[in-house]
Every structure is written in structure tokens, then in C-alpha cells.
Amino acid sequence: MIPIVSVIIPPRNRAAMLREAIERVRAQTYAAWELIVIDDGSTDETPQVVEALARGDARIRVMRQAQRGVSAARNAGIRAARGRYVAFLDDDDLFLPQKLAAQVDALERDPTLGFVYSQTEWVDRAGTRLSVHPTIPVADLRGLFETCAIPLQTVVCRTELLEEVGGFDEQLTIGEDYDLWLRLARTARFQFLPGPLVRYRVHGTNTCNDSIRLYEQR
């Protein structure tokens, strides 16, 4: 069966968290998906974890590359995607069960939408809810210019649109998702779906907390 949505995970050295992230994709109420895992040069047990799970599920595809960063890994996943939609997931975060079903339905109902996104539920290591983001969503390019309110893990985008704008900028080491949303929003409408569809696990080494790298990149 050709998948409708391709989920892309670019893990690097997070074997302990990756297993649960993959299991949450497998637990989706929407079944027409493929999972593309692009291992970005891991030196821990990540390859063994992925390969063991892939042996039991033909929908999981495994790719490996020398360490080139998450943007290069995600772009490799986009090029390999067979689905007409692409969803992004980091190795330390978790889809809620209805995530793909809700977002694919929204895109199917409105062909003028280029991508959709939702809120994330921030949780600590024990799974306790800390907060929900974004609190103030944006719905157009002007709003997106004022604030990056789109969590990467919540996005489902049309594959052809990602190909049209060239995917992620591989020269960026942080803020690459915001850059992509701005380029996508210049060519297509997007929509916010209220309510958390992803759990974002706060553990102290999340990339979005790296304000020094963000400043140096400007």
C-alpha cells in the first residue's frame, strides 16, 4: 500500500527516547503512513533500536548518513518520501494518537491549504504537563513574521510544496524550521488546528533552548 503521509525522524544519539517516539507513530489511529528514520551519524545504540523495530513493521524505513545535521537529514527524508504529505517528528517528542488523522483530514478537506499545525503539550521527564504552546496562534504570513508560533513537531505539509520551496536550509543550525515556515507561507495558505497533538518533552538539551547559537547565527 502506498502511504498517504510520510513521517520523518532524524535521530542522533538518543536511543533511549527514540523507541517511544517510534512506538507513538505506530499507535496512530490513522494507518496510511510510512516512517522514514534518517540516522544522522549516531554513535550509540540508535541504529540497533531502529533496525529492531523496522524488522517488525514494513512501514518503517531506515536510512543512515554521516553526521550532517538535522536539516540535511530531514531533506533526505523529504526526497525519499512516498506520501503526498510529510510530517516531522524529533526523536525526543511524541505524537498523540489522533495527530495524523486530524491533520490529514484538514488537508484533504481544503486543497488550498499548504500545511497545518497545532499546539504542543510541554511535559517534564515524568510526563507531567508544564504548559501548552503556542498560546497565541498565527494564521498568515504577517503574523508569522511577528512571532514563530509553529512547533515543528506539529506540522503536516504537502510534499510537493516542500519540494517547490527547496526544503530546509542546510546552512542553518538553529531556526531552520522558522525559515522554512516563512518560505512556505509566502506561497501557500496554512491553518492552525487548536488543541495539543504532540507532547514536547523538556529535558534540558532541547535545541530550541539554545539561544546562544540562535544569536550567533544572525
C-alpha positions as CSV (number, residue, x, y, z in Angstrom):
1,M,0.0,0.0,0.0
2,I,1.4,3.4,-0.9
3,P,1.4,5.6,2.2
4,I,-0.6,8.9,2.3
5,V,1.7,10.6,4.9
6,S,5.4,10.2,5.4
7,V,6.7,10.8,9.0
8,I,10.4,11.9,9.2
9,I,12.5,11.4,12.3
10,P,16.2,12.5,12.2
11,P,17.7,10.9,15.3
12,R,21.2,11.3,16.7
13,N,22.4,9.5,19.9
14,R,19.0,9.4,21.6
15,A,18.3,5.7,21.6
16,A,16.6,5.8,25.0
17,M,13.9,8.3,23.8
18,L,13.7,7.2,20.2
19,R,12.0,3.9,20.9
20,E,9.0,5.6,22.5
21,A,8.8,8.2,19.7
22,I,8.6,5.4,17.1
23,E,6.0,3.5,19.1
24,R,3.8,6.6,19.3
25,V,3.8,6.8,15.5
26,R,2.8,3.1,15.3
27,A,0.0,3.8,17.7
28,Q,-1.7,6.4,15.4
29,T,-5.4,6.0,14.7
30,Y,-4.6,6.8,11.1
31,A,-2.9,3.9,9.5
32,A,-1.8,5.0,6.0
33,W,1.7,6.2,7.0
34,E,5.3,5.4,6.5
35,L,8.0,6.3,8.9
36,I,11.4,7.3,7.5
37,V,14.2,7.3,10.1
38,I,17.3,9.0,8.9
39,D,20.1,8.3,11.5
40,D,22.4,11.3,11.5
41,G,25.7,9.5,12.3
42,S,24.7,8.2,15.7
43,T,27.4,6.5,17.8
44,D,25.1,5.0,20.5
45,E,22.6,2.2,20.1
46,T,20.3,4.2,17.9
47,P,20.9,2.0,14.8
48,Q,20.1,-1.2,16.6
49,V,16.9,0.3,18.2
50,V,15.6,1.4,14.8
51,E,16.6,-1.8,12.9
52,A,14.9,-4.0,15.5
53,L,11.6,-2.0,15.3
54,A,11.8,-1.9,11.4
55,R,12.1,-5.7,11.2
56,G,8.7,-6.0,12.7
57,D,6.9,-3.3,10.7
58,A,7.4,-2.9,6.9
59,R,6.1,0.7,7.2
60,I,9.4,1.8,8.9
61,R,12.2,2.7,6.5
62,V,15.8,3.2,7.8
63,M,18.4,5.4,6.2
64,R,21.8,6.4,7.6
65,Q,24.1,9.3,6.8
66,A,27.4,10.6,8.2
67,Q,26.7,13.4,10.6
68,R,25.4,16.4,8.6
69,G,22.8,17.9,10.9
70,V,19.0,17.6,11.2
71,S,18.3,19.8,8.2
72,A,20.2,17.6,5.8
73,A,18.6,14.5,7.4
74,R,15.1,15.9,7.1
75,N,15.7,16.9,3.4
76,A,16.9,13.4,2.7
77,G,13.6,12.1,4.2
78,I,11.6,14.5,2.1
79,R,13.4,13.3,-1.1
80,A,12.6,9.7,-0.1
81,A,9.0,10.3,0.9
82,R,6.3,8.4,-1.0
83,G,3.4,10.1,0.8
84,R,1.6,13.2,-0.6
85,Y,2.0,14.7,2.9
86,V,5.1,15.0,5.2
87,A,5.0,15.1,9.0
88,F,8.0,15.9,11.1
89,L,8.9,14.4,14.5
90,D,12.1,14.8,16.6
91,D,13.5,11.8,18.4
92,D,12.6,13.1,21.8
93,D,9.0,14.0,21.2
94,L,5.7,12.1,21.0
95,F,2.7,12.2,18.7
96,L,-0.7,11.9,20.4
97,P,-2.9,9.1,18.9
98,Q,-5.2,11.3,16.7
99,K,-2.4,13.5,15.4
100,L,-2.1,12.3,11.8
101,A,-5.9,11.6,11.4
102,A,-6.9,15.2,12.4
103,Q,-4.3,16.9,10.2
104,V,-4.6,14.8,7.1
105,D,-8.4,15.2,7.3
106,A,-7.9,19.0,7.4
107,L,-5.6,19.0,4.3
108,E,-7.9,16.6,2.4
109,R,-10.9,18.8,3.1
110,D,-9.2,22.0,1.9
111,P,-6.9,21.6,-1.2
112,T,-5.9,25.3,-0.9
113,L,-4.0,24.7,2.4
114,G,-0.3,24.1,2.1
115,F,0.2,22.9,5.7
116,V,-1.4,22.7,9.1
117,Y,-0.1,22.8,12.6
118,S,-1.4,22.6,16.2
119,Q,-0.4,23.1,19.8
120,T,2.2,21.1,21.7
121,E,1.8,19.9,25.3
122,W,5.1,20.5,27.1
123,V,5.9,17.8,29.7
124,D,8.8,17.1,32.0
125,R,10.7,13.9,32.3
126,A,8.0,12.3,34.4
127,G,5.3,13.2,31.8
128,T,3.7,16.0,33.9
129,R,2.2,18.8,31.9
130,L,4.1,22.0,32.2
131,S,2.3,24.2,29.6
132,V,0.8,24.3,26.2
133,H,2.3,26.2,23.2
134,P,1.5,28.3,21.3
135,T,-0.9,30.2,23.4
136,I,-1.5,32.8,20.6
137,P,-1.5,31.1,17.2
138,V,-0.8,32.8,13.9
139,A,-2.8,32.3,10.7
140,D,-1.0,34.3,8.0
141,L,2.4,35.5,6.8
142,R,2.2,38.8,8.7
143,G,1.5,37.0,12.0
144,L,4.4,34.6,11.3
145,F,6.8,37.5,10.7
146,E,5.9,38.8,14.1
147,T,6.4,35.5,16.0
148,C,7.4,31.9,15.3
149,A,4.3,30.2,16.7
150,I,4.6,27.0,14.7
151,P,6.1,24.0,16.5
152,L,7.9,21.8,14.0
153,Q,6.6,18.5,15.5
154,T,3.0,19.6,14.9
155,V,3.3,20.4,11.1
156,V,1.9,18.3,8.3
157,C,2.8,19.7,4.9
158,R,2.1,18.8,1.3
159,T,5.2,17.1,-0.1
160,E,5.1,18.9,-3.4
161,L,5.1,22.3,-1.6
162,L,8.2,21.3,0.4
163,E,9.9,20.3,-2.9
164,E,8.8,23.6,-4.5
165,V,10.5,25.8,-1.8
166,G,13.6,23.6,-1.5
167,G,13.1,22.1,1.9
168,F,15.2,23.1,4.9
169,D,18.2,25.4,4.5
170,E,21.1,23.1,5.4
171,Q,23.4,26.1,6.2
172,L,21.3,26.9,9.3
173,T,22.0,25.1,12.5
174,I,19.1,26.6,14.5
175,G,15.9,28.3,13.4
176,E,15.8,26.3,10.3
177,D,12.1,25.4,10.8
178,Y,11.1,29.1,11.2
179,D,12.9,29.9,8.0
180,L,11.0,27.1,6.2
181,W,7.6,28.2,7.5
182,L,8.2,31.7,6.2
183,R,9.1,30.4,2.8
184,L,6.1,28.1,2.7
185,A,3.8,30.8,3.9
186,R,4.8,33.1,1.0
187,T,3.4,30.6,-1.5
188,A,0.5,28.8,0.4
189,R,-2.2,29.2,3.0
190,F,-1.8,27.4,6.3
191,Q,-4.1,26.7,9.2
192,F,-3.9,26.2,13.0
193,L,-5.8,23.3,14.5
194,P,-6.5,24.1,18.2
195,G,-5.6,21.6,20.9
196,P,-2.3,19.7,21.6
197,L,-1.5,16.9,19.1
198,V,2.1,16.4,20.2
199,R,3.9,16.0,23.5
200,Y,7.2,18.0,23.7
201,R,9.5,16.5,26.3
202,V,11.5,19.2,28.2
203,H,14.8,17.6,29.3
204,G,17.4,20.4,29.3
205,T,19.1,19.6,26.0
206,N,16.3,20.7,23.6
207,T,17.6,22.6,20.6
208,C,15.0,25.4,20.9
209,N,16.6,26.3,24.3
210,D,20.0,27.2,22.6
211,S,19.6,31.0,22.5
212,I,23.4,31.5,22.1
213,R,23.6,29.6,18.8
214,L,20.5,31.4,17.6
215,Y,22.1,34.8,18.3
216,E,25.4,33.8,16.7
217,Q,23.7,32.7,13.5
218,R,22.0,36.1,12.9
